[in-house]
Amino acid sequence: MSDLTAAAAARVVAAEAAGITLSAEVRSALLAGRPVVALESTIICHGMPYPQNLRAAEGVEDIIRKEGAVPATIAIIDGQPCIGLTTSQLQQLARDGHAAVKTARRDMALVVSRGLTGATTVSATMLLAHKVGISVFVTGGIGGVHRGGESTMDISSDLTELGRTPVAVVCAGVKSVLDIPRTLEYLETQGVTVVVYGSKDFPAFFTTTSGCPAPATLSDPASCAALIDANHRLQLNSGMVIAVPVPAQQAAKAAQVEAATQQALREADVQAIKGAQITPFVLKRIKELTGGASLAANIALVKNNARVGAQIARALAQRRTTSVSRL
């Protein structure tokens, strides 16, 4: 047994001893050193309506498999942290929608102890992925500093998690309803490496550019795999953001999205919607105000991220296998 295989086995055993359930497919892939891609579940329950959420989730898993990796959708089901869901579990999550608790790191113990079903956010998904040695995580967009966050202090725990958990998050940047420049500043403060895939402009979720320059640009899966490998070898213990712009032909119109965002935020303020509920509310209203254009862009960008993320995971697995074979 190689050191790499032994380490993988130790992580899996420790996770299972802690009450985490791995699907047979994910468990087998991790023990064999095959590429695995983590997926969150908040996007399923709180990011899209049913049945589009189910079709998108199944489509994303299919893309990852076609690219030669194993998808590991993460959620808490009836108080049980699960890494890799069955078809019936995925279908149930999609139908549950907002009935599933939006679960960040701070909520995990409450959700587990009460036997609830939780849709994991970026922070909770990163934490569970890291516990079993999954290094690549695909999502739509990360949370960040909310608009007006300089006075409200409403800052997503995603950013703190990125500062302390060494998982690469492949996303379409920061959700456009947030303050992207301040979020990038906060990520820098947290020591998080941020790169943009194939562009010199940092994307804005539904659209290709936010007006912020890319801190660094990488152009292929091998370069991204080298970045992740270097982060681990240096034991930085911080995450990475690999921002992938939505394909231009599938992007929403920036002016339309911004107008809808501002209106949705005004409505949220009038209705006193705050905390964990504000982003789902605003995204829902943007979908309505753009006539579904934002939802179409959201589905497109998640599928594109899945393709790129799976390619990166495959390149990383190959890189690690090659390194072991040289010893």
VMD Tcl script that draws the C-alpha trace (Angstrom):
set ca {
  {0.00 0.00 0.00}
  {1.47 3.38 -1.02}
  {1.66 6.31 1.40}
  {-1.01 8.05 -0.70}
  {-3.39 5.09 -0.46}
  {-2.73 4.65 3.25}
  {-3.47 8.33 3.91}
  {-6.71 8.09 1.92}
  {-7.78 5.02 3.87}
  {-7.01 6.73 7.18}
  {-9.12 9.77 6.25}
  {-12.06 7.62 5.15}
  {-11.95 5.51 8.32}
  {-11.74 8.63 10.52}
  {-14.65 10.27 8.70}
  {-16.83 7.18 9.00}
  {-15.96 6.91 12.69}
  {-17.18 10.50 13.06}
  {-20.55 9.54 11.60}
  {-20.05 10.64 8.00}
  {-21.57 8.36 5.35}
  {-19.80 7.92 2.02}
  {-21.51 6.42 -1.01}
  {-19.91 3.23 -2.30}
  {-18.88 5.03 -5.50}
  {-17.17 7.89 -3.66}
  {-15.54 5.61 -1.08}
  {-14.09 3.35 -3.77}
  {-12.76 6.30 -5.78}
  {-11.08 7.92 -2.79}
  {-9.39 4.69 -1.71}
  {-8.15 4.10 -5.27}
  {-6.86 7.66 -5.74}
  {-9.32 8.38 -8.56}
  {-10.53 11.96 -9.13}
  {-13.51 13.04 -7.03}
  {-15.36 16.36 -7.26}
  {-17.40 17.70 -4.34}
  {-20.74 19.40 -5.01}
  {-22.83 21.46 -2.60}
  {-26.56 21.05 -2.04}
  {-27.69 24.59 -1.17}
  {-27.79 25.37 -4.89}
  {-30.29 22.50 -5.26}
  {-32.59 23.49 -2.39}
  {-32.21 27.26 -2.24}
  {-30.70 28.30 -5.57}
  {-33.14 26.96 -8.18}
  {-36.82 26.00 -8.33}
  {-38.09 22.43 -8.77}
  {-37.81 20.62 -11.20}
  {-35.04 22.69 -12.82}
  {-32.91 22.10 -9.72}
  {-33.14 18.33 -10.07}
  {-32.38 18.39 -13.79}
  {-29.41 20.69 -13.17}
  {-28.06 18.52 -10.33}
  {-28.34 15.34 -12.39}
  {-26.83 17.09 -15.39}
  {-23.86 18.32 -13.37}
  {-23.17 14.83 -12.01}
  {-23.39 13.41 -15.54}
  {-20.88 15.98 -16.85}
  {-18.41 15.13 -14.10}
  {-18.66 11.42 -14.85}
  {-18.22 12.00 -18.59}
  {-15.04 13.93 -17.80}
  {-13.64 10.93 -15.94}
  {-14.27 11.95 -12.33}
  {-16.70 10.89 -9.60}
  {-19.29 13.42 -8.35}
  {-19.78 13.68 -4.59}
  {-22.85 15.75 -3.80}
  {-22.77 16.61 -0.10}
  {-25.75 17.13 2.22}
  {-27.03 16.23 5.67}
  {-29.90 13.74 5.35}
  {-32.03 13.20 8.47}
  {-29.11 14.23 10.67}
  {-26.55 12.14 8.76}
  {-23.71 13.93 6.90}
  {-23.55 12.27 3.48}
  {-20.83 12.51 0.85}
  {-22.23 11.15 -2.39}
  {-26.01 10.88 -2.68}
  {-28.25 8.17 -4.08}
  {-30.70 9.02 -6.85}
  {-33.59 8.96 -4.38}
  {-31.75 11.25 -1.94}
  {-31.01 13.73 -4.72}
  {-34.64 13.67 -5.82}
  {-35.87 14.18 -2.27}
  {-33.54 17.16 -1.72}
  {-34.76 18.77 -4.93}
  {-38.39 18.34 -3.85}
  {-37.71 19.53 -0.29}
  {-36.34 22.84 -1.53}
  {-36.50 25.50 1.19}
  {-37.72 22.93 3.72}
  {-34.10 21.74 3.94}
  {-32.10 23.87 6.36}
  {-29.53 26.10 4.68}
  {-26.49 24.73 6.51}
  {-23.20 26.56 6.94}
  {-20.41 25.41 9.28}
  {-22.08 27.07 12.28}
  {-25.34 25.16 11.67}
  {-23.94 21.66 11.23}
  {-24.04 20.49 14.84}
  {-27.60 21.78 15.27}
  {-28.84 20.10 12.09}
  {-27.14 16.79 12.96}
  {-28.23 16.78 16.62}
  {-31.85 17.47 15.67}
  {-31.92 14.84 12.94}
  {-32.79 17.41 10.28}
  {-32.04 17.55 6.57}
  {-29.55 20.26 5.68}
  {-28.49 21.68 2.34}
  {-24.79 22.44 2.75}
  {-23.39 25.82 1.76}
  {-19.86 26.39 0.48}
  {-18.41 26.49 4.01}
  {-20.04 23.24 5.20}
  {-19.31 21.47 1.92}
  {-15.64 22.48 2.02}
  {-15.32 21.22 5.58}
  {-16.85 17.81 4.85}
  {-14.95 17.45 1.57}
  {-11.65 18.15 3.31}
  {-12.35 15.57 6.00}
  {-12.29 12.80 3.38}
  {-9.51 14.26 1.23}
  {-11.51 15.75 -1.66}
  {-9.45 18.65 -3.00}
  {-11.72 20.02 -5.75}
  {-15.19 21.43 -5.15}
  {-17.50 22.79 -7.85}
  {-20.26 25.29 -7.17}
  {-22.07 28.14 -8.90}
  {-20.67 31.11 -7.02}
  {-19.26 31.76 -3.57}
  {-20.76 34.02 -0.93}
  {-19.00 37.17 0.10}
  {-19.32 40.65 1.54}
  {-22.89 41.86 1.11}
  {-23.57 45.25 -0.38}
  {-23.50 47.64 2.55}
  {-21.44 45.09 4.45}
  {-19.09 47.81 5.66}
  {-21.88 48.88 8.05}
  {-23.96 45.69 8.50}
  {-20.96 43.35 8.82}
  {-22.94 40.81 6.76}
  {-20.09 38.69 5.44}
  {-20.48 35.09 4.32}
  {-18.76 32.37 6.33}
  {-17.61 31.01 2.95}
  {-14.76 33.52 3.10}
  {-13.61 32.44 6.55}
  {-13.75 28.80 5.49}
  {-11.67 29.56 2.43}
  {-9.06 31.03 4.76}
  {-8.72 27.86 6.82}
  {-9.68 24.84 4.70}
  {-7.40 23.69 1.84}
  {-9.98 22.93 -0.85}
  {-10.03 24.48 -4.34}
  {-13.43 26.00 -5.14}
  {-14.21 26.10 -8.85}
  {-16.94 28.69 -9.34}
  {-18.15 31.54 -11.54}
  {-16.75 34.02 -9.05}
  {-18.68 35.80 -6.32}
  {-22.47 35.96 -6.56}
  {-23.25 39.21 -8.38}
  {-25.75 40.34 -5.73}
  {-22.75 40.91 -3.43}
  {-19.98 43.49 -3.20}
  {-17.36 41.85 -5.41}
  {-14.46 44.32 -4.92}
  {-14.78 44.16 -1.12}
  {-15.07 40.38 -1.26}
  {-11.80 40.16 -3.18}
  {-10.16 42.41 -0.59}
  {-11.47 40.17 2.20}
  {-10.17 37.05 0.46}
  {-6.74 38.67 0.24}
  {-6.87 39.40 3.97}
  {-7.73 35.74 4.61}
  {-4.72 34.60 2.57}
  {-6.84 32.91 -0.10}
  {-5.26 32.36 -3.52}
  {-7.61 33.65 -6.23}
  {-7.12 32.90 -9.92}
  {-9.30 33.28 -12.99}
  {-9.49 30.50 -15.54}
  {-8.67 31.72 -19.04}
  {-9.39 35.43 -18.51}
  {-7.75 38.56 -17.16}
  {-11.08 39.79 -15.75}
  {-12.71 38.49 -12.58}
  {-16.21 37.22 -13.47}
  {-19.49 38.35 -11.92}
  {-21.45 35.09 -11.74}
  {-24.21 35.68 -14.32}
  {-21.85 37.75 -16.49}
  {-18.28 37.39 -17.70}
  {-16.69 40.39 -16.00}
  {-17.08 42.32 -12.76}
  {-14.78 45.19 -13.66}
  {-12.16 43.79 -11.27}
  {-8.89 42.50 -12.73}
  {-7.93 38.88 -12.16}
  {-5.35 38.56 -9.36}
  {-3.76 35.84 -11.53}
  {-4.74 33.86 -14.62}
  {-4.37 30.14 -15.31}
  {-5.28 28.69 -18.68}
  {-5.51 24.90 -18.38}
  {-6.36 22.08 -15.94}
  {-2.72 21.08 -15.47}
  {-1.80 24.58 -14.24}
  {-4.69 24.53 -11.79}
  {-3.67 21.08 -10.56}
  {-0.12 22.35 -10.02}
  {-1.52 25.24 -7.97}
  {-3.55 22.90 -5.75}
  {-0.59 20.55 -5.35}
  {1.71 23.43 -4.36}
  {-0.84 24.69 -1.83}
  {-0.94 21.25 -0.20}
  {2.82 20.68 -0.27}
  {3.38 24.09 1.36}
  {0.77 23.16 3.99}
  {-0.83 26.58 3.68}
  {-4.09 25.25 5.14}
  {-6.07 27.79 3.13}
  {-8.40 27.33 0.21}
  {-8.23 28.52 -3.37}
  {-10.78 30.18 -5.64}
  {-10.62 29.18 -9.31}
  {-13.06 31.55 -10.98}
  {-14.40 30.37 -14.33}
  {-16.34 32.96 -16.38}
  {-19.72 31.84 -17.69}
  {-19.46 31.16 -21.46}
  {-20.10 34.50 -23.18}
  {-22.90 33.17 -25.38}
  {-24.77 31.95 -22.29}
  {-24.17 34.96 -20.05}
  {-27.00 37.20 -18.93}
  {-27.04 40.90 -19.82}
  {-25.10 42.83 -17.21}
  {-27.34 45.93 -17.19}
  {-30.49 43.82 -16.87}
  {-29.03 41.78 -14.02}
  {-27.83 44.86 -12.14}
  {-31.19 46.63 -12.46}
  {-32.97 43.50 -11.22}
  {-30.47 43.13 -8.37}
  {-31.00 46.67 -7.14}
  {-34.78 46.29 -7.23}
  {-34.62 42.93 -5.43}
  {-32.37 44.39 -2.73}
  {-34.78 47.29 -2.21}
  {-37.64 44.83 -1.84}
  {-35.63 42.76 0.63}
  {-34.97 45.89 2.68}
  {-38.66 46.86 2.73}
  {-39.64 43.32 3.75}
  {-36.86 43.19 6.39}
  {-35.37 40.03 4.87}
  {-31.93 39.48 6.36}
  {-29.29 36.89 7.16}
  {-29.24 33.53 5.44}
  {-32.53 34.22 3.64}
  {-31.49 37.32 1.74}
  {-29.43 35.70 -1.03}
  {-32.08 33.07 -1.95}
  {-34.76 35.80 -1.95}
  {-32.72 38.13 -4.16}
  {-31.75 35.37 -6.61}
  {-35.40 34.32 -6.90}
  {-36.50 37.89 -7.60}
  {-33.72 38.38 -10.16}
  {-34.94 35.27 -11.97}
  {-38.46 36.70 -12.04}
  {-37.39 40.21 -13.03}
  {-35.13 38.96 -15.86}
  {-37.79 36.64 -17.22}
  {-35.72 33.56 -16.42}
  {-32.54 34.82 -18.11}
  {-30.57 34.68 -14.86}
  {-31.70 31.09 -14.18}
  {-30.60 30.01 -17.65}
  {-27.19 31.62 -17.06}
  {-26.98 30.00 -13.62}
  {-27.58 26.52 -15.02}
  {-25.09 27.13 -17.84}
  {-22.33 28.37 -15.55}
  {-22.73 25.49 -13.10}
  {-22.44 22.95 -15.90}
  {-19.40 24.75 -17.31}
  {-17.80 24.82 -13.85}
  {-18.48 21.08 -13.52}
  {-16.67 20.37 -16.78}
  {-13.64 22.47 -15.82}
  {-13.62 21.21 -12.22}
  {-13.68 17.57 -13.30}
  {-10.80 18.20 -15.70}
  {-8.81 19.82 -12.89}
  {-9.57 16.92 -10.52}
  {-8.45 14.44 -13.16}
  {-5.22 16.38 -13.76}
  {-4.59 16.52 -10.01}
  {-5.12 12.77 -9.58}
  {-2.76 12.10 -12.47}
  {-0.17 14.46 -11.01}
  {-0.30 12.76 -7.61}
  {-0.17 9.27 -9.12}
  {2.86 10.26 -11.19}
  {4.59 11.74 -8.13}
  {4.08 8.53 -6.14}
  {5.32 6.34 -9.00}
  {8.58 8.31 -9.10}
  {9.37 7.58 -5.47}
}
mol new
graphics top color blue
foreach p $ca { graphics top sphere $p radius 0.5 }
foreach p [lrange $ca 0 end-1] q [lrange $ca 1 end] { graphics top cylinder $p $q radius 0.2 }
display resetview
